[in-house]
Amino acid sequence: MKILKLASAVVFAAVLSSGAQAQSIDKPECIAPAKPGGGFDLTCRVAQSGLKDQISEPIQVTFMPGGIGAVAISLFNTTRTDDPNAIVAFSSGSLLNMATGKYGEWTEKDVRFVATAGADFGAVVVRADSEFKTLDDLMKFAEGNVSELVVGAGGSVGSQDWMKAALLLKSRDLDPKKMRYVAFDGGGESIAGLLGGSIQVYMGDVGEMVPHIDAGTMRILAVMSPERLDAPFADIPTTKELGYDAEWTILRGFYMGKNVSDEAYNAWVSAFKAAYATPEFAAIQKEKGLLPLNLAGDELNASVLERVENMRGIAREAGLIE
């Protein structure tokens, strides 16, 4: 994939100068802003395993549940704003919360984005026996019957899964508020709802679909990645190539407090850049179901700021914020 090869090439040049800086990190800690077992836990485990050869001390994982990241971002904007040893896990869901004001006064400009752990991508999923054989079939139905289209996902209206469906409908000038949206408590319940027939379409993530595709129970109509993915998804078209302006990259990564020193920030950035160039890090990403979208430092920060502003625009158009 060109996008992934480009990201790897960008970070490779920094590898030779990274080792000395990485060693300056003392008592490294990764904050997972949720209970154990979820996506934030997974994100911290990528750092814990993936940086073991770049940082002299093992990374401690600390769980800090509350407000899907609200407690953590508040802490790192008050008492730990300049902590040089801690990184906090974030996801695209965290960025959406920043865009829609769900973190109160704290926004994307109140932290320093360090590096990604990897990425996943949105997927338009139906049952294997669905009447919708292609994405065009689905969208033709939506154009004539948007209020009858039943879409489900693991999140409420305004969540990132809802946003995936909203983007797809808006690409054809359809009002996402008119679709029938069913909010489930997580991907497992959403998949059960799809298989049980209570929804027609599941706006899921590519990484979670492999066992269901192998079992022959589901079909992905399109992936919401910028370019086609590698196997086992190489034969699945992207929404973009099918003519729909609806992409959704699910970032997983880390931020630090906004007042952290450049020295501490750059030490973490260098550690990640060095890790990205190793086959061990790629193996960890694959094991965790992530794709190697590797961005760090200023490049990541610029990308995140652009993403959040785009999310804010979509949310405003959908009437979720003023």
C-alpha angles and dihedrals in degrees: 000000000000095000093053094044090050092051091051092048092051093056098041094075092063096054099091094057098039105081100075095049094048091058091063092074111105125193094356116208134185117203115212103197095211142046120294120282104039137099095284090053089051091050093053091047089057089057093043094053099029098053099043091109095043100049122052096217125054115255114249115218115218123188118220110173123186135111095356090286100338095111092050097048090048091052092049090052094051122026101008102034093126100034105145097194104050133081124186124217117237137175137192085271088061090051090051090052088053091049094051097042097249091136091059113225095355117096140168089281093062096070138046114238110222113179146326127254091203139286145260128195136223119259134198104223133187135169116277090248095046121138086232105085095168137020089252089058090054095046093047088055091048093050090058101030110022092148089056096050109107112206125176138186144152100277143053129262106300094028120125092258090053088048091057090058091043092054092050093050093044089055085071095038092254122147109246091201088068097060118096103248123191116198115210130187097252139325096293093061091043092055091048088051092052094047090045092053099243091120132032100209134030118203097209140151125268095232095062096049103072098090092045093049090048089050091052094233099114141034129207111221094190142345120231095223125124090242137012116288128232124258133337086034100037094110095052115096123229123241088240096056089048090057102260119126094217120117126161122184114186106213123199116191150116140272136190133208114287094240097053113127121260088239093057093041093050091048090060093042091052092048091054093045090053091048093049090063093057127090088223092065092048089051091052091051091051092047090053093048095251130133119229103256096151118189129153142171122357093355092058094042092054091047093050094048090053092047093051093049090051090050090050090053093050092047090050093050090049091053095246093122134015 
